[in-house]
Amino acid sequence: MNRSLLLITGLAVFTVATAQASIIQFNAIGTDNIASGFSEQPGLVIDTNDPAANFFRIHFIDGGPDEFIRQVTFNLATQDPDAIFDPSDNDPNADLNGGGRGFGPFIGALTSGIDSADVTFSLNAAGGVSSLLTVFFADNSFNVGDTFSFGIDIDRLDGPDSLSHQAGGLLGARSVGIEAQLANSCESQVNGFFSQDSRNRSSQQFEICAPTRATSTPIPAPASLVLLVVGLLGFGFLHKRQVHRLD
C-alpha cells in the first residue's frame, strides 16, 4: 500500500532591510548663463525668474530625516584648465576681477525651502575669478525636499574663445565636476561629473547608501506540529503492519 505524507519541518520568515538612500539631482539648464540685458550696474535688481538666474539647479530628492547638504563645489577645469566662473564686479565700465562682463552669483526663483541668508558663495563681487565655485549652506538649511537654483557667468569652457552662450549641455560635454558634502548621511562626501542630456541640458544624480536587500530567518516548527508529524508517522507504521498480517 503506497501512501504519501506531507512533512513540514520548519518555517522561514523573510524580512526586508531598507537602507535610507540619499538622492541628489543636479541640473544645468539653459541657452546662456548671463541674463538678457544685464549690465553690471551696482544695485541692479535681477529678475530671479530669468533662466540665467536658475541655470544651476540642485534637488535634494530623498534621504534620512536628519540629513542635510553642507556644501557643493563645481569644477570647470576637468578638461578646460582656463575655464572660469566670472561673478559680476558691479562696475559696467571697468574689469575689476579680470573676467570681463560677469554675472551673479544670483539665487533663482526656483529655490524652495532654503533661506537666502543661509547661503554663501566662494566667489562674489569682491573676489576674483576661479575654475572652482563652492556654495556653502548653513547647518540644517538644505534638507530633504528642498531645491536650490542659482546663476553665475561661465567663460572659456570648451576653449579660450568661448566667452558667451555657454549652454547647459556644454557642462556635460566638458565633464564639469561636482562634489557634495553631507551631514548625518552614510557617506559624508560624493563626487561625480555632469553628463550631457541635450545641447541645453546636463545632469547628474548621486544615489548614496546601500540598496534594499532581503534576508530570511529560519524558525523551528512549534512543538505541537512536531508531535502531530510523529503521530502521523506512527499511525502509518501500525496501519502498514495490520495490512501485512491480513495478507
C-alpha positions as CSV (number, residue, x, y, z in Angstrom):
1,M,0.0,0.0,0.0
2,N,1.5,3.4,-1.1
3,R,0.8,6.5,0.9
4,S,2.3,9.9,0.7
5,L,2.8,12.1,3.7
6,L,3.5,15.9,3.7
7,L,6.1,16.6,6.3
8,I,6.5,20.2,7.4
9,T,9.7,20.6,9.4
10,G,10.1,24.4,9.7
11,L,9.2,27.9,8.7
12,A,11.2,30.8,7.4
13,V,10.4,34.4,8.0
14,F,11.5,36.9,5.3
15,T,12.4,40.4,6.3
16,V,13.4,43.4,4.2
17,A,16.1,45.7,5.4
18,T,16.0,49.0,3.6
19,A,18.9,51.4,3.8
20,Q,17.8,55.1,3.5
21,A,19.2,56.1,0.2
22,S,20.2,59.8,-0.3
23,I,19.4,61.1,-3.8
24,I,20.6,64.4,-5.0
25,Q,19.8,65.6,-8.5
26,F,22.0,68.2,-10.3
27,N,21.0,70.1,-13.5
28,A,22.5,72.7,-15.7
29,I,19.7,74.1,-17.9
30,G,19.7,77.0,-20.3
31,T,21.0,78.5,-23.5
32,D,23.3,81.0,-21.8
33,N,24.3,81.9,-18.3
34,I,24.0,85.7,-18.4
35,A,20.6,87.3,-18.0
36,S,19.4,89.2,-21.0
37,G,20.2,92.9,-20.7
38,F,22.4,92.5,-17.6
39,S,24.8,95.5,-17.4
40,E,26.6,95.1,-14.0
41,Q,25.1,98.3,-12.7
42,P,25.5,98.4,-8.9
43,G,22.3,97.8,-7.1
44,L,20.6,96.5,-10.3
45,V,17.5,94.4,-9.4
46,I,17.7,91.0,-11.1
47,D,14.7,89.1,-12.3
48,T,15.0,85.9,-10.3
49,N,12.7,84.2,-12.8
50,D,15.2,84.7,-15.6
51,P,16.5,81.4,-16.9
52,A,20.1,82.5,-16.3
53,A,19.4,83.0,-12.6
54,N,18.2,79.4,-12.4
55,F,20.9,77.9,-14.7
56,F,22.1,75.5,-11.9
57,R,19.5,73.5,-10.0
58,I,20.1,71.2,-7.1
59,H,17.3,69.0,-5.8
60,F,17.6,67.0,-2.6
61,I,15.2,64.3,-3.5
62,D,15.5,61.8,-0.7
63,G,17.5,61.0,2.4
64,G,17.3,60.5,6.1
65,P,15.3,62.7,8.4
66,D,18.4,64.4,9.9
67,E,20.5,64.7,6.7
68,F,21.4,68.0,5.2
69,I,23.8,69.2,2.5
70,R,26.7,71.2,3.8
71,Q,28.3,72.4,0.6
72,V,28.5,71.8,-3.1
73,T,31.6,72.5,-5.3
74,F,31.6,72.8,-9.1
75,N,34.9,72.3,-11.0
76,L,35.2,73.7,-14.6
77,A,38.8,72.7,-15.1
78,T,38.3,68.9,-15.6
79,Q,39.0,69.3,-19.4
80,D,39.5,73.1,-19.6
81,P,42.1,74.4,-17.2
82,D,41.4,78.0,-18.3
83,A,37.7,77.9,-17.8
84,I,36.4,80.3,-15.1
85,F,33.4,81.3,-13.1
86,D,33.1,85.1,-13.6
87,P,31.0,86.8,-10.9
88,S,29.8,90.4,-11.5
89,D,32.1,93.1,-10.2
90,N,29.2,95.6,-10.1
91,D,31.0,98.0,-12.4
92,P,29.9,98.3,-16.0
93,N,32.9,100.5,-17.0
94,A,35.8,98.5,-15.6
95,D,37.0,94.9,-15.4
96,L,37.9,94.7,-11.7
97,N,38.3,90.9,-11.5
98,G,39.8,90.2,-14.9
99,G,36.9,88.2,-16.2
100,G,35.2,90.8,-18.4
101,R,31.5,91.2,-18.1
102,G,30.3,88.9,-15.3
103,F,27.1,87.8,-13.9
104,G,26.0,86.6,-10.5
105,P,26.1,84.7,-8.4
106,F,22.3,85.2,-8.0
107,I,19.8,82.9,-6.3
108,G,16.9,82.0,-8.6
109,A,13.2,81.9,-8.0
110,L,13.1,78.1,-8.3
111,T,14.8,77.9,-4.9
112,S,12.4,76.3,-2.4
113,G,12.8,75.6,1.3
114,I,16.1,77.4,1.7
115,D,16.6,80.9,3.1
116,S,19.0,83.0,1.0
117,A,20.6,84.2,4.3
118,D,21.8,80.6,4.8
119,V,23.7,80.6,1.5
120,T,27.3,81.8,0.9
121,F,29.2,81.7,-2.4
122,S,33.0,81.3,-2.5
123,L,33.0,83.9,-5.4
124,N,31.4,87.3,-5.2
125,A,31.8,90.9,-6.4
126,A,34.7,91.5,-4.0
127,G,36.7,88.5,-5.2
128,G,38.3,87.3,-8.4
129,V,37.5,84.6,-10.9
130,S,38.2,80.9,-10.5
131,S,37.6,77.5,-12.1
132,L,36.1,76.4,-8.7
133,L,32.9,77.6,-7.2
134,T,31.7,76.4,-3.8
135,V,28.2,77.1,-2.4
136,F,28.0,76.8,1.4
137,F,24.8,76.1,3.3
138,A,24.2,76.7,7.0
139,D,23.6,73.6,9.1
140,N,20.1,72.2,8.7
141,S,19.2,74.6,6.0
142,F,19.4,72.4,2.9
143,N,17.2,69.4,3.8
144,V,15.4,66.6,2.0
145,G,12.7,68.0,-0.3
146,D,14.5,71.4,-0.8
147,T,15.6,72.8,-4.1
148,F,18.4,75.4,-4.7
149,S,18.8,77.2,-8.0
150,F,21.3,79.9,-8.9
151,G,23.2,81.5,-11.8
152,I,26.7,82.7,-12.5
153,D,28.6,83.6,-15.6
154,I,30.9,80.9,-17.1
155,D,33.8,81.8,-19.5
156,R,36.3,79.8,-21.6
157,L,34.6,76.4,-21.2
158,D,35.5,74.5,-24.3
159,G,38.3,76.8,-25.4
160,P,39.7,80.3,-24.8
161,D,37.3,81.9,-27.3
162,S,34.2,80.5,-25.6
163,L,33.1,83.7,-23.8
164,S,29.4,83.5,-24.3
165,H,26.5,81.2,-25.0
166,Q,27.8,78.6,-22.6
167,A,24.6,76.4,-22.9
168,G,23.7,73.8,-20.3
169,G,24.7,70.9,-22.4
170,L,28.3,72.1,-22.5
171,L,28.9,71.3,-18.9
172,G,28.3,67.6,-19.6
173,A,30.2,67.7,-22.8
174,R,33.2,69.0,-20.9
175,S,32.7,66.8,-17.9
176,V,32.4,69.6,-15.3
177,G,33.0,68.1,-11.9
178,I,30.6,68.1,-8.9
179,E,31.4,67.4,-5.2
180,A,28.7,67.4,-2.5
181,Q,29.3,67.2,1.3
182,L,26.6,65.9,3.5
183,A,25.9,65.6,7.2
184,N,24.3,62.7,9.1
185,S,24.5,60.5,6.0
186,C,26.1,57.1,5.5
187,E,28.7,59.0,3.3
188,S,30.0,62.5,4.0
189,Q,31.2,63.3,0.5
190,V,30.4,62.2,-3.0
191,N,31.9,63.2,-6.4
192,G,30.9,62.9,-10.0
193,F,30.6,64.8,-13.3
194,F,27.8,66.3,-15.4
195,S,26.6,64.2,-18.3
196,Q,25.2,65.9,-21.4
197,D,21.4,65.3,-22.0
198,S,21.0,67.7,-24.9
199,R,22.5,70.9,-26.2
200,N,20.9,73.0,-23.4
201,R,20.9,70.5,-20.6
202,S,23.3,68.4,-18.5
203,S,22.6,66.4,-15.3
204,Q,24.0,64.2,-12.7
205,Q,22.3,62.2,-9.9
206,F,24.0,60.9,-6.8
207,E,22.4,57.9,-5.1
208,I,24.2,57.3,-1.8
209,C,23.9,54.3,0.6
210,A,23.2,50.6,0.1
211,P,20.2,49.3,-1.9
212,T,17.3,47.4,-0.4
213,R,18.1,43.7,0.4
214,A,16.0,40.8,1.6
215,T,17.0,38.3,4.3
216,S,15.4,35.2,5.7
217,T,15.5,33.8,9.2
218,P,14.6,30.1,9.8
219,I,12.2,29.5,12.6
220,P,11.8,25.9,14.1
221,A,8.4,24.3,13.8
222,P,6.4,24.5,17.0
223,A,6.3,21.5,19.4
224,S,2.7,20.8,18.6
225,L,3.4,20.5,14.9
226,V,6.3,18.1,15.6
227,L,4.1,15.9,17.8
228,L,1.5,15.8,15.1
229,V,4.0,14.7,12.5
230,V,5.4,11.9,14.8
231,G,1.8,10.7,15.5
232,L,1.0,10.5,11.8
233,L,4.2,8.6,11.1
234,G,3.3,6.1,14.0
235,F,-0.2,5.7,12.7
236,G,1.1,4.9,9.2
237,F,3.5,2.3,10.6
238,L,0.8,0.5,12.6
239,H,-1.6,0.5,9.6
240,K,1.1,-1.0,7.4
241,R,1.7,-3.8,9.9
242,Q,-2.0,-4.6,10.0
243,V,-2.2,-4.8,6.3
244,H,0.7,-7.3,6.2
245,R,-1.0,-9.6,8.7
246,L,-4.2,-9.7,6.7
247,D,-2.1,-10.7,3.6
